[in-house]
Amino acid sequence: MKIFVTGTDTNVGKTVFAAALAGALHASYWKPVQAGDLELTDSDRILSLSGLPPAKILPEAYRLGSACSPHRSAELDGARIACDGIIPPDIDPLVIEGAGGLLVPLTRNFLFADLAARWQLPTILVARTSLGTINHSLLSIHALWLWKIPILGIAFVGDEARDSEEIICAASGVKCLGRLPLVEPLDRASLSLAFAENFSLDDFR
C-alpha cells in the first residue's frame, strides 16, 4: 500500500507524523521534492526518527536550495520541476510526504494537488490542534474533495483540542485517525511509543 501524507500548512508536524507512520509500517519513505534545509532534509529527519534502515529512505526527485515554495526554489536554482516525471516508486508499503500544504505550487501552473490527483493514493491530512486549525483543516479537506483525491483520514498533531478535532470531523465526515501529542524529548523510541498509544495500524492497511 502507498499512502500520501499532506498537511494543512507548513510546520504542522507532517514529517514527524510521516516518520512515526513509516516506522510503524516498516515502510519505505519518499519525499519527491525537498526545498531548502539540504544539510538536514526531511529524509534525514525520517532516518533519525523512524528506525528505518537507510535503504528504505528513497532519494528525492528534486533537491532545491531555497526554503520557499518549490516553484520559486526551482527558479532560483535555475531548474524546472518536470511534474510528469514525478511517479511514485513501485514499492510497497510506501509513505510519500508532500511539500508544505496541498496547494503548494510545483511550477507556475501546477500544484501539488494536481500531482496527488494523478496518483489517486489514499491521503492523510495532518493538522495542528492549535488556534486556526478548524478553518485550515476544512479548507484543505474541501481542496481534497475538489481535486477528487481519496482521503484516508485526518491525523492531528499537538495538545488535545477535543472540540476542534470533533467539529472538523463532524463537519467533513472525514475519519479521525488519531492525535500525535507533542513528544519531548523527540527521539525514535518516544515517537514510536506515542504513535503506538494513539493510532491503530489497522487504519493504515
HELIX and SHEET records of a PDB file:
HELIX    1   1 LYS A   14  LEU A   25  1                                  12    
HELIX    2   2 ASP A   42  SER A   50  1                                   9    
HELIX    3   3 PRO A   54  LYS A   56  5                                   3    
HELIX    4   4 PRO A   70  LEU A   76  1                                   7    
HELIX    5   5 CYS A   83  GLY A   85  5                                   3    
HELIX    6   6 PHE A  112  TRP A  119  1                                   8    
HELIX    7   7 THR A  133  LEU A  146  1                                  14    
HELIX    8   8 ARG A  162  SER A  172  1                                  11    
HELIX    9   9 ARG A  188  ASN A  198  1                                  11    
HELIX   10  10 LEU A  201  PHE A  204  5                                   4    
SHEET    1   A 7 ILE A  57  LEU A  58  0                                        
SHEET    2   A 7 SER A  28  TRP A  30  1                                        
SHEET    3   A 7 LEU A  94  GLY A 101  1                                        
SHEET    4   A 7 LYS A   2  GLY A   7  1                                        
SHEET    5   A 7 THR A 123  ARG A 128  1                                        
SHEET    6   A 7 ILE A 151  VAL A 157  1                                        
SHEET    7   A 7 CYS A 176  LEU A 180  1                                        
SHEET    1   B 2 VAL A  33  ALA A  35  0                                        
SHEET    2   B 2 TYR A  62  LEU A  64  1                                        
SHEET    1   C 2 PRO A 105  THR A 107  0                                        
SHEET    2   C 2 PHE A 110  LEU A 111 -1                                        
END                                                                             
